[in-house]
């Protein structure tokens, strides 16, 4: 393994949206004028290390109940400030926080806000339309987008799902997607629906950070003997990188941290590609690189 080359993707780790959210929370935790305790609605990002880090600053996680009202009724602790994560949420939380007099910090990524606005505008447009959201059912970002669409959006996870949805061919159909979907798969779905129906409008809502990571993952998978994808199993964008990579290179391994690396994965491998999802902090990526370098010794 002495001659093993390690290539780190040019686009790996925290994206602009996650970095912004992480910094906003750290700043709020240190600001004496921000009401404490601070609770984050769900995981700030799908990464245990990051969640632990902000926990050390006194920022706690609070689960989002099915009925959002229960959030304010069931908690025994007083809520000082609530944080909406970069994935965004529906309009209800803004209304409830205002009614209950709870301070809100909104770290929704501007790219997600764009999709929420599109969902709202299309659902309220005078000429009625059927709104399809391509995304992972139950994912926080997707649920938020659907709420902005006043519950009028239909979620399709893939082409097969879409084929089973009954659409009215006389009415306009609008298709958007979760920001972290696989660009190639979404483009294929756009093509399919445009061929099948006449009145279709598709809007590319996949963010550049996601596209860059996916394009680089494809290149790495083609040009490396093995690929390491760093990310949490609950992170949608990391899982997508792994799916993309393993289709091209069967020696693609999805790990959460350096300790998960197994030496036997790299038998007869000269080039090892490393990439990481948008929720993987740089200190975890550095540990992974260090661990791979140690294998060379
Ligand atoms: S992956 Fe894209 S949409 Fe999601 S937080 Fe990062 S920049 Fe924003």
Boltz pocket constraint, residues with backbone or C-beta under 6 A from the ligand:
constraints:
  - pocket:
      binder: B
      contacts: [[A, 15], [A, 16], [A, 17], [A, 18], [A, 86], [A, 87], [A, 109], [A, 110], [A, 111], [A, 112], [A, 179], [A, 180], [A, 207], [A, 208], [A, 209], [A, 210], [A, 237], [A, 278]]
      max_distance: 6.0
